[in-house]
Amino acid sequence: MSAGNLYLIPNTLGGESTEDIIPQKVAEIASELRVFAVEDIKSARRLLRKIDRTFPIDESEFFVLNKATAATEVHHLIKTMKSGKSVGIISEAGCAGIADPGAVLVALAHENNIHVCPMVGPSSILLTLIGSGFNGQQFSFHGYLPKEQKERIRKLKDLEQRVKRSGETQLFMDTPFRTMHVFEDLLNMLADDTLLCVASNLTLFNERIQTKTIKDWRENAYDLSKQLTMFALGKL
């Protein structure tokens, strides 16, 4: 018996519609799966019902995959695929395996010679990068910033210096509840001529992406409270 595949299924970045956001091929494969490893059950079920209104939620298995997930559950999913069933990983938002726990299962799948199928979908990292005007050949994504302000400021200054030394674009994010704190730290602590791209609500009706110097941002700042936002520092 041949093993099943591990599909990395992209989620939306928060929109109500999957039309023009989730490719048809992804929707077709997701509709055929009945076993899922998910970061958040509610958002995963919501995505599947958006893709297919008749999707059999009650006939499907959902395993929560996060930092607290026991190793036994992860290995159970590997056994499931070895038995011939395919499994889909669904992140809470965007592409699976980036800034979420899906990478653990992906690594284990490779160790067990299970075919991993990454699928095309919205990525706030890539959308910010290509929309920023910054260096798209050398870039780094740093995920979530430190919660404590002193550590966060230290990290931001370090990223600023990396840009100045190498020209490498630096991308980072935080939770919607801390986004405004990060924005304020950027405007208060970085140099006037440092370039900052702010990309909020990507792919949504209120999408906004702009690149300005810190000096210009101070004069044209707007409220980012509870906004889904990605930041980038770089050079034009």
Backbone as JSON, one array per atom type, in Angstrom:
{
  "sequence": "MSAGNLYLIPNTLGGESTEDIIPQKVAEIASELRVFAVEDIKSARRLLRKIDRTFPIDESEFFVLNKATAATEVHHLIKTMKSGKSVGIISEAGCAGIADPGAVLVALAHENNIHVCPMVGPSSILLTLIGSGFNGQQFSFHGYLPKEQKERIRKLKDLEQRVKRSGETQLFMDTPFRTMHVFEDLLNMLADDTLLCVASNLTLFNERIQTKTIKDWRENAYDLSKQLTMFALGKL",
  "N": [[0.85, -1.2, 0.0], [0.58, 2.17, -0.9], [1.8, 5.19, 0.61], [-0.1, 7.98, 1.96], [-0.34, 11.48, 1.07], [1.07, 14.57, 2.34], [-0.51, 17.49, 2.5], [-0.02, 20.95, 2.26], [-2.13, 23.28, 3.03], [-3.18, 26.44, 2.08], [-4.61, 29.15, 3.97], [-7.02, 31.84, 4.07], [-6.2, 35.36, 4.53], [-7.83, 36.45, 6.33], [-10.15, 37.3, 5.11], [-13.65, 37.1, 4.13], [-14.34, 35.76, 1.86], [-13.23, 33.17, -0.35], [-12.87, 33.3, -2.98], [-10.89, 34.02, -5.77], [-8.74, 34.15, -4.09], [-7.99, 31.7, -2.87], [-6.63, 29.21, -4.83], [-8.27, 27.25, -7.41], [-7.41, 24.58, -7.73], [-6.29, 24.01, -5.22], [-8.59, 24.2, -3.66], [-10.04, 22.03, -4.67], [-8.48, 19.8, -3.91], [-8.44, 20.09, -1.1], [-11.13, 19.67, -0.57], [-11.38, 16.98, -0.93], [-10.03, 15.76, 1.12], [-10.06, 14.19, 4.4], [-8.83, 14.18, 6.79], [-7.2, 16.32, 8.99], [-4.56, 18.44, 10.13], [-4.49, 21.06, 12.23], [-4.03, 24.53, 13.06], [-5.95, 26.02, 14.31], [-9.12, 24.96, 15.06], [-11.68, 26.1, 14.52], [-11.18, 28.12, 12.55], [-10.17, 26.53, 10.53], [-12.33, 24.8, 9.89], [-14.1, 26.76, 9.04], [-12.81, 27.7, 6.73], [-12.95, 25.4, 5.1], [-15.7, 25.12, 4.74], [-16.19, 27.46, 3.37], [-14.87, 26.95, 1.01], [-16.26, 24.71, 0.12], [-19.55, 24.4, 0.42], [-20.95, 22.16, 1.1], [-19.2, 20.58, 2.45], [-18.28, 17.73, 4.34], [-18.06, 18.18, 7.45], [-18.56, 16.83, 9.89], [-17.82, 14.27, 9.3], [-15.16, 14.29, 9.17], [-11.76, 14.33, 10.47], [-10.11, 16.29, 12.87], [-7.08, 17.44, 14.04], [-5.52, 19.24, 16.5], [-2.7, 21.22, 16.07], [-0.18, 22.5, 17.74], [2.08, 24.27, 19.97], [1.66, 22.86, 22.27], [0.92, 20.35, 21.52], [1.01, 16.87, 21.85], [3.69, 14.56, 21.27], [2.86, 12.03, 20.58], [0.45, 12.41, 19.21], [1.29, 13.67, 16.88], [2.82, 11.65, 15.74], [0.79, 9.84, 15.35], [-0.52, 10.97, 13.19], [1.4, 10.61, 11.24], [1.36, 7.81, 11.07], [-1.21, 7.55, 10.1], [-0.93, 8.58, 7.5], [0.91, 6.76, 6.48], [-0.7, 4.59, 6.33], [-2.11, 5.03, 4.09], [-3.86, 7.16, 3.86], [-4.33, 10.57, 3.03], [-3.25, 13.7, 4.45], [-4.13, 16.99, 5.47], [-2.57, 20.07, 6.22], [-3.61, 22.95, 7.87], [-3.14, 26.3, 8.35], [-3.82, 28.98, 10.72], [-3.98, 31.35, 9.39], [-3.0, 32.37, 6.14], [-0.11, 30.82, 4.56], [0.59, 27.43, 5.32], [2.95, 26.24, 7.73], [4.63, 28.41, 7.91], [5.64, 30.54, 10.35], [4.0, 29.1, 12.04], [2.98, 26.04, 13.76], [3.07, 23.96, 11.91], [5.4, 23.13, 10.63], [6.68, 21.18, 12.14], [5.31, 18.75, 11.72], [5.71, 18.54, 8.98], [8.51, 18.2, 8.8], [8.77, 15.72, 10.06], [7.34, 14.16, 8.31], [9.01, 14.18, 6.07], [11.15, 12.73, 7.15], [10.01, 10.27, 7.22], [9.69, 9.58, 4.62], [7.4, 10.51, 3.32], [5.37, 12.01, 0.91], [5.49, 15.44, 0.55], [3.39, 18.14, -0.11], [3.49, 21.3, -0.86], [1.27, 24.03, -1.21], [0.01, 26.63, -3.35], [-0.84, 29.88, -2.2], [-2.17, 32.75, -0.35], [0.36, 34.78, 1.09], [1.42, 36.77, 3.61], [3.99, 37.58, 4.03], [5.41, 37.38, 1.54], [3.74, 39.02, -0.03], [4.06, 41.49, 1.22], [6.81, 41.87, 0.84], [7.1, 41.99, -2.02], [5.52, 44.14, -2.51], [6.76, 46.24, -1.29], [8.94, 47.46, -2.49], [11.48, 47.01, -1.75], [14.68, 45.23, -1.47], [14.42, 42.22, -3.06], [15.91, 39.97, -3.35], [17.67, 39.36, -1.31], [16.59, 38.7, 1.8], [15.09, 38.58, 5.1], [12.93, 36.91, 7.37], [11.58, 37.53, 10.49], [9.54, 36.77, 12.12], [7.47, 36.94, 15.03], [7.93, 39.74, 17.18], [9.81, 40.45, 20.27], [7.88, 40.5, 23.31], [8.35, 42.2, 25.49], [9.07, 45.62, 25.92], [11.7, 46.84, 25.99], [13.36, 44.81, 25.02], [12.19, 44.49, 22.55], [12.68, 46.97, 21.29], [15.45, 46.86, 21.19], [15.74, 44.76, 19.4], [14.56, 45.87, 17.09], [16.33, 47.98, 16.51], [18.58, 46.5, 15.95], [17.75, 45.2, 13.6], [17.49, 47.4, 11.95], [20.18, 48.17, 11.69], [21.17, 45.95, 10.35], [20.0, 46.24, 7.85], [21.3, 48.59, 7.0], [23.94, 47.71, 6.9], [23.98, 45.52, 5.09], [21.94, 45.77, 3.21], [19.94, 43.98, 3.11], [16.56, 43.05, 3.17], [14.37, 43.3, 5.95], [11.85, 41.59, 7.5], [9.01, 41.52, 9.66], [6.57, 40.86, 12.27], [3.66, 41.23, 14.43], [1.2, 40.47, 16.97], [-2.21, 41.53, 16.37], [-3.01, 43.03, 18.58], [-0.72, 44.14, 19.56], [0.35, 45.56, 17.54], [0.2, 48.39, 17.21], [1.85, 49.26, 19.26], [4.32, 48.34, 18.37], [4.56, 49.85, 16.03], [4.7, 52.45, 17.11], [7.11, 52.24, 18.55], [8.89, 51.9, 16.41], [8.67, 54.41, 15.12], [9.51, 56.12, 17.12], [12.11, 55.32, 17.82], [13.82, 54.71, 15.67], [16.07, 55.85, 13.01], [15.66, 58.97, 11.19], [15.93, 58.73, 8.38], [15.57, 56.07, 7.83], [13.95, 53.51, 6.01], [10.64, 52.35, 6.03], [8.23, 49.89, 5.49], [4.79, 49.48, 5.74], [2.35, 47.13, 5.86], [-0.93, 46.45, 5.8], [-3.82, 44.45, 6.47], [-3.77, 42.76, 4.19], [-4.93, 41.62, 1.04], [-7.55, 42.07, 1.77], [-10.63, 44.07, 1.85], [-9.95, 46.53, 2.89], [-7.26, 46.84, 2.46], [-3.94, 48.07, 2.81], [-0.87, 49.36, 1.88], [2.22, 50.84, 2.28], [5.32, 52.54, 1.71], [7.62, 54.48, 3.4], [9.93, 57.0, 4.67], [11.06, 56.99, 8.1], [10.82, 59.54, 9.15], [8.84, 60.67, 7.48], [6.75, 58.96, 8.09], [6.23, 59.67, 10.72], [4.95, 62.06, 10.38], [2.74, 61.29, 9.0], [1.38, 59.24, 10.25], [-0.96, 56.62, 11.06], [-3.73, 54.99, 12.69], [-3.03, 51.78, 13.75], [-4.18, 49.97, 15.38], [-5.23, 46.79, 16.32], [-5.02, 45.89, 13.72], [-4.26, 43.65, 11.08], [-1.06, 43.3, 10.43], [2.01, 43.56, 8.62], [5.44, 44.31, 8.84], [8.26, 45.91, 7.25], [11.7, 46.6, 6.93], [14.02, 48.29, 4.87], [15.92, 48.95, 1.83], [15.58, 51.13, -0.97]],
  "CA": [[0.0, 0.0, 0.0], [1.36, 3.41, -0.95], [1.45, 6.16, 1.66], [-0.81, 9.18, 1.55], [0.46, 12.7, 0.96], [0.84, 15.65, 3.3], [-0.8, 18.71, 1.75], [0.04, 22.21, 3.02], [-3.25, 24.02, 2.46], [-3.19, 27.84, 2.53], [-5.85, 29.75, 4.44], [-7.1, 33.26, 3.72], [-5.57, 36.26, 5.5], [-8.87, 37.05, 7.16], [-11.33, 37.68, 4.34], [-14.82, 36.24, 4.19], [-14.47, 35.01, 0.61], [-12.02, 32.5, -0.86], [-12.84, 33.53, -4.42], [-9.72, 34.77, -6.25], [-7.69, 34.1, -3.07], [-7.57, 30.3, -2.82], [-6.71, 28.63, -6.17], [-9.24, 26.18, -7.6], [-6.76, 23.28, -7.5], [-6.2, 23.85, -3.77], [-9.95, 23.94, -3.18], [-10.43, 20.67, -5.06], [-7.76, 18.83, -3.08], [-8.92, 20.23, 0.28], [-12.47, 19.1, -0.49], [-11.29, 15.52, -0.95], [-9.38, 15.27, 2.34], [-10.92, 13.99, 5.56], [-7.99, 14.26, 7.99], [-6.52, 17.61, 8.98], [-3.79, 18.94, 11.27], [-4.85, 22.47, 12.13], [-3.62, 25.43, 14.14], [-7.18, 26.44, 14.99], [-10.2, 24.16, 14.47], [-12.76, 26.95, 14.0], [-10.79, 28.77, 11.3], [-10.02, 25.47, 9.53], [-13.68, 24.42, 9.46], [-14.66, 27.9, 8.31], [-12.21, 27.69, 5.4], [-13.47, 24.27, 4.33], [-17.09, 25.41, 4.38], [-16.16, 28.5, 2.35], [-14.45, 26.29, -0.22], [-17.32, 23.79, -0.29], [-20.65, 24.54, 1.39], [-21.44, 20.82, 1.49], [-18.1, 19.78, 3.0], [-18.73, 16.92, 5.49], [-17.28, 18.48, 8.65], [-18.77, 15.8, 10.92], [-17.19, 13.02, 8.86], [-13.72, 14.55, 9.06], [-11.0, 14.37, 11.72], [-9.28, 17.48, 13.04], [-6.1, 17.33, 15.12], [-4.9, 20.54, 16.77], [-1.24, 21.17, 16.01], [0.41, 23.71, 18.31], [3.24, 24.0, 20.83], [1.28, 21.94, 23.34], [0.53, 19.06, 20.95], [1.86, 15.75, 22.27], [4.4, 13.87, 20.18], [2.07, 10.86, 20.18], [-0.55, 12.82, 18.21], [1.99, 13.93, 15.63], [3.18, 10.34, 15.19], [-0.46, 9.23, 14.89], [-0.77, 11.49, 11.85], [2.34, 9.92, 10.35], [0.8, 6.46, 10.86], [-2.39, 7.71, 9.23], [-0.46, 8.73, 6.12], [1.53, 5.5, 6.08], [-1.79, 3.63, 6.06], [-2.66, 5.34, 2.78], [-4.71, 8.35, 3.88], [-3.63, 11.86, 2.94], [-3.55, 14.64, 5.53], [-3.94, 18.39, 5.12], [-2.24, 21.02, 7.29], [-4.22, 24.26, 7.64], [-2.74, 27.33, 9.3], [-4.91, 29.88, 11.09], [-4.03, 32.35, 8.33], [-1.87, 32.31, 5.23], [0.49, 29.54, 4.17], [0.94, 26.52, 6.4], [4.37, 25.98, 7.94], [5.37, 29.66, 8.11], [5.21, 31.16, 11.62], [3.02, 28.26, 12.73], [3.59, 24.77, 14.16], [2.99, 22.94, 10.88], [6.73, 22.67, 10.21], [7.03, 19.97, 12.9], [4.75, 17.6, 11.0], [6.37, 18.49, 7.68], [9.84, 17.61, 9.01], [8.59, 14.3, 10.38], [6.9, 13.51, 7.07], [10.22, 13.96, 5.27], [11.91, 11.65, 7.78], [9.31, 9.0, 6.95], [9.56, 9.45, 3.16], [6.04, 10.83, 2.9], [5.4, 13.1, -0.06], [4.98, 16.72, 1.05], [2.89, 18.94, -1.23], [3.18, 22.7, -0.53], [0.3, 24.55, -2.17], [0.04, 28.07, -3.55], [-1.89, 30.65, -1.54], [-1.73, 34.07, 0.12], [1.42, 34.87, 2.09], [1.64, 38.17, 3.96], [5.43, 37.85, 3.92], [5.75, 37.65, 0.14], [2.98, 40.17, -0.52], [4.72, 42.69, 1.75], [8.11, 42.0, 0.19], [7.0, 42.44, -3.41], [4.84, 45.43, -2.53], [7.52, 47.25, -0.55], [9.97, 48.11, -3.3], [12.78, 46.69, -1.16], [15.49, 44.14, -2.01], [13.7, 40.96, -3.09], [16.84, 38.86, -3.53], [18.19, 39.03, 0.01], [15.63, 39.15, 2.81], [14.92, 37.71, 6.27], [11.68, 37.05, 8.11], [11.89, 37.32, 11.9], [8.36, 36.36, 12.87], [6.95, 37.85, 16.05], [8.94, 40.46, 17.96], [9.7, 40.25, 21.72], [6.76, 41.19, 23.95], [8.84, 43.23, 26.4], [9.43, 46.76, 25.08], [13.15, 47.06, 25.89], [13.89, 43.79, 24.11], [11.65, 44.77, 21.22], [13.42, 48.11, 20.75], [16.79, 46.36, 20.89], [15.61, 43.96, 18.18], [14.29, 46.77, 15.97], [17.57, 48.69, 16.19], [19.46, 45.51, 15.32], [17.27, 45.01, 12.23], [17.84, 48.63, 11.22], [21.61, 48.11, 11.39], [21.36, 44.91, 9.33], [19.66, 46.85, 6.56], [22.35, 49.54, 6.64], [25.18, 46.99, 6.6], [23.9, 44.55, 4.0], [20.87, 46.04, 2.24], [18.98, 42.87, 3.17], [15.24, 43.43, 3.69], [14.03, 42.67, 7.22], [10.41, 41.54, 7.68], [8.59, 41.06, 10.99], [5.15, 41.07, 12.55], [3.25, 41.02, 15.81], [-0.23, 40.25, 17.07], [-2.96, 42.77, 16.15], [-3.13, 43.8, 19.82], [0.55, 44.82, 19.83], [0.81, 46.21, 16.32], [0.38, 49.83, 17.4], [3.03, 49.43, 20.11], [5.48, 48.16, 17.49], [4.61, 51.03, 15.15], [5.18, 53.58, 17.91], [8.54, 52.03, 18.81], [9.6, 52.17, 15.17], [8.69, 55.85, 14.86], [10.21, 56.83, 18.2], [13.46, 54.87, 18.1], [14.68, 54.54, 14.49], [16.59, 57.07, 12.38], [14.74, 59.67, 10.3], [16.03, 58.31, 6.98], [15.3, 54.63, 7.69], [12.73, 53.24, 5.24], [9.73, 51.39, 6.65], [7.01, 49.51, 4.77], [3.7, 49.01, 6.59], [1.36, 46.44, 5.02], [-2.05, 46.07, 6.68], [-5.04, 43.84, 5.92], [-3.47, 42.33, 2.82], [-5.97, 40.9, 0.28], [-8.88, 42.43, 2.27], [-11.21, 45.26, 1.22], [-9.29, 47.72, 3.44], [-5.81, 46.66, 2.31], [-3.15, 49.3, 2.72], [0.57, 49.1, 1.93], [2.96, 52.06, 1.96], [6.72, 52.64, 2.12], [8.03, 55.87, 3.66], [10.97, 57.14, 5.69], [10.53, 57.15, 9.45], [10.43, 60.95, 9.3], [7.55, 60.86, 6.81], [5.73, 58.22, 8.84], [5.86, 60.44, 11.92], [4.05, 63.13, 9.95], [1.56, 60.72, 8.34], [1.02, 57.99, 10.93], [-2.38, 56.36, 11.26], [-4.0, 54.01, 13.75], [-2.91, 50.38, 13.36], [-4.72, 49.14, 16.46], [-5.97, 45.58, 15.96], [-4.91, 45.65, 12.28], [-3.36, 42.57, 10.67], [0.0, 44.12, 9.82], [3.38, 43.1, 8.44], [6.37, 45.43, 8.7], [9.53, 45.61, 6.6], [12.74, 47.64, 6.85], [14.84, 47.97, 3.72], [16.46, 50.02, 0.99], [15.0, 51.22, -2.32]],
  "C": [[0.88, 1.25, 0.0], [0.87, 4.38, 0.11], [0.65, 7.32, 1.08], [0.15, 10.36, 1.48], [0.16, 13.64, 2.12], [0.69, 16.94, 2.5], [-0.75, 19.93, 2.68], [-0.96, 23.17, 2.39], [-3.25, 25.47, 2.97], [-4.58, 28.27, 2.99], [-5.89, 31.2, 3.94], [-6.37, 34.08, 4.79], [-6.61, 37.02, 6.31], [-10.14, 37.41, 6.43], [-12.45, 36.67, 4.45], [-14.94, 35.35, 2.96], [-13.14, 34.37, 0.23], [-11.86, 32.73, -2.36], [-11.68, 34.45, -4.78], [-8.58, 34.79, -5.24], [-7.11, 32.69, -2.97], [-7.73, 29.69, -4.21], [-7.67, 27.44, -6.24], [-8.65, 24.81, -7.31], [-6.63, 23.0, -6.01], [-7.56, 23.5, -3.2], [-10.39, 22.52, -3.48], [-9.76, 19.63, -4.17], [-8.26, 18.88, -1.64], [-10.28, 19.58, 0.45], [-12.46, 17.59, -0.44], [-10.7, 14.94, 0.33], [-10.38, 15.12, 3.47], [-10.14, 13.99, 6.88], [-7.16, 15.54, 7.91], [-5.75, 17.85, 10.28], [-3.91, 20.45, 11.21], [-4.33, 23.27, 13.32], [-4.82, 25.86, 14.98], [-8.36, 25.75, 14.31], [-11.28, 25.04, 13.84], [-12.4, 27.57, 12.65], [-10.62, 27.74, 10.18], [-11.38, 25.03, 9.0], [-14.33, 25.52, 8.63], [-14.12, 27.94, 6.88], [-12.82, 26.59, 4.54], [-14.91, 24.5, 3.89], [-17.17, 26.54, 3.34], [-15.8, 27.91, 0.98], [-15.57, 25.43, -0.79], [-18.43, 23.81, 0.76], [-21.16, 23.2, 1.89], [-20.34, 19.97, 2.12], [-18.55, 19.05, 4.26], [-17.86, 17.1, 6.74], [-17.36, 17.35, 9.66], [-18.14, 14.47, 10.56], [-15.68, 13.15, 8.76], [-13.07, 14.6, 10.44], [-10.11, 15.62, 11.73], [-8.38, 17.32, 14.25], [-5.44, 18.7, 15.3], [-3.39, 20.38, 16.82], [-0.71, 22.5, 16.52], [1.56, 23.32, 19.23], [2.94, 22.98, 21.91], [0.91, 20.54, 22.83], [1.53, 17.97, 21.35], [2.49, 15.07, 21.06], [3.62, 12.67, 19.67], [1.04, 11.21, 19.11], [0.1, 13.08, 16.86], [2.35, 12.61, 14.96], [1.94, 9.59, 14.71], [-0.78, 9.7, 13.48], [0.17, 10.86, 10.83], [1.84, 8.51, 10.04], [-0.4, 6.5, 9.94], [-1.97, 7.8, 7.77], [0.2, 7.45, 5.61], [0.49, 4.45, 5.74], [-2.48, 3.92, 4.73], [-3.54, 6.57, 2.71], [-3.85, 9.61, 3.77], [-4.12, 12.79, 4.04], [-3.3, 16.06, 5.02], [-3.59, 19.22, 6.34], [-2.88, 22.36, 6.93], [-3.79, 25.21, 8.74], [-3.94, 28.19, 9.65], [-5.08, 30.98, 10.05], [-2.81, 32.19, 7.44], [-1.36, 30.9, 4.97], [0.9, 28.71, 5.38], [2.45, 26.36, 6.49], [5.22, 27.22, 8.12], [4.8, 30.36, 9.34], [4.03, 30.41, 12.23], [3.63, 26.89, 12.97], [3.6, 23.68, 13.09], [4.33, 22.37, 10.46], [7.16, 21.39, 10.92], [6.56, 18.72, 12.16], [5.4, 17.44, 9.63], [7.74, 17.81, 7.8], [9.75, 16.12, 9.26], [8.13, 13.52, 9.15], [8.1, 13.22, 6.17], [11.04, 12.8, 5.83], [11.32, 10.29, 7.46], [9.01, 8.81, 5.46], [8.13, 9.62, 2.67], [6.09, 12.06, 2.0], [4.74, 14.34, 0.51], [4.61, 17.61, -0.14], [2.55, 20.36, -0.78], [2.29, 23.29, -1.61], [0.28, 26.08, -2.18], [-1.13, 28.75, -2.85], [-1.34, 31.96, -1.02], [-0.67, 33.98, 1.22], [1.68, 36.34, 2.39], [3.11, 38.55, 3.85], [5.79, 38.24, 2.48], [5.0, 38.85, -0.42], [3.59, 41.48, -0.03], [6.04, 42.93, 1.03], [7.98, 42.57, -1.22], [6.3, 43.79, -3.52], [5.61, 46.56, -1.89], [8.46, 48.07, -1.42], [11.37, 47.82, -2.8], [13.46, 45.52, -1.89], [14.72, 42.81, -1.91], [14.58, 39.76, -3.31], [17.49, 38.41, -2.22], [17.22, 39.59, 1.05], [15.54, 38.12, 3.93], [13.57, 37.99, 6.91], [11.94, 36.66, 9.56], [10.69, 36.94, 12.74], [7.9, 37.41, 13.86], [8.09, 38.48, 16.86], [8.78, 40.17, 19.46], [8.55, 41.07, 22.31], [7.22, 42.37, 24.79], [9.45, 44.38, 25.59], [10.93, 46.96, 24.91], [13.77, 46.06, 24.92], [13.43, 44.04, 22.68], [12.41, 45.91, 20.55], [14.83, 47.69, 20.35], [16.78, 45.57, 19.57], [15.4, 44.86, 16.96], [15.55, 47.53, 15.55], [18.57, 47.76, 15.51], [19.05, 45.29, 13.86], [17.6, 46.22, 11.37], [19.31, 48.6, 10.8], [21.91, 47.04, 10.33], [21.07, 45.46, 7.94], [20.78, 47.77, 6.1], [23.64, 48.84, 6.23], [25.1, 46.2, 5.3], [22.88, 44.88, 2.91], [19.81, 44.96, 2.22], [17.67, 43.33, 3.81], [14.91, 42.63, 4.94], [12.51, 42.75, 7.44], [10.06, 40.99, 9.05], [7.14, 41.42, 11.22], [4.91, 41.0, 14.05], [1.74, 40.79, 15.82], [-0.97, 41.57, 16.85], [-3.06, 43.65, 17.4], [-1.84, 44.54, 20.18], [1.07, 45.61, 18.64], [1.09, 47.7, 16.51], [1.59, 50.12, 18.29], [4.31, 49.31, 19.28], [5.66, 49.38, 16.6], [5.16, 52.24, 15.89], [6.67, 53.45, 18.23], [9.38, 52.33, 17.57], [9.75, 53.68, 14.93], [9.5, 56.62, 15.9], [11.7, 56.52, 18.28], [14.38, 54.76, 16.87], [15.04, 55.88, 13.85], [15.6, 57.65, 11.37], [14.74, 59.1, 8.88], [15.82, 56.81, 6.76], [13.97, 54.43, 6.98], [11.93, 52.12, 5.89], [8.53, 51.15, 5.74], [6.01, 48.97, 5.79], [2.62, 48.42, 5.68], [0.26, 45.88, 5.91], [-3.2, 45.47, 5.88], [-4.88, 43.41, 4.47], [-4.55, 41.4, 2.28], [-7.39, 41.25, 0.74], [-9.37, 43.72, 1.62], [-10.52, 46.55, 1.67], [-7.77, 47.58, 3.43], [-5.1, 48.0, 2.16], [-1.67, 48.95, 2.84], [1.31, 50.34, 1.43], [4.4, 51.96, 2.48], [7.09, 54.11, 2.24], [9.25, 55.86, 4.58], [10.3, 57.26, 7.06], [10.07, 58.59, 9.68], [9.07, 61.2, 8.68], [6.43, 60.13, 7.54], [5.29, 59.0, 10.08], [4.84, 61.53, 11.57], [2.75, 62.59, 9.36], [1.12, 59.4, 8.97], [-0.5, 57.86, 11.05], [-2.54, 55.19, 12.24], [-3.94, 52.58, 13.2], [-3.47, 49.44, 14.41], [-5.57, 48.01, 15.9], [-5.99, 45.31, 14.45], [-3.94, 44.5, 12.03], [-2.25, 43.21, 9.85], [1.34, 43.39, 9.75], [4.25, 44.33, 8.23], [7.62, 44.97, 7.95], [10.43, 46.84, 6.65], [13.62, 47.28, 5.67], [15.38, 49.19, 3.02], [15.79, 49.96, -0.38], [16.11, 51.17, -3.36]]
}
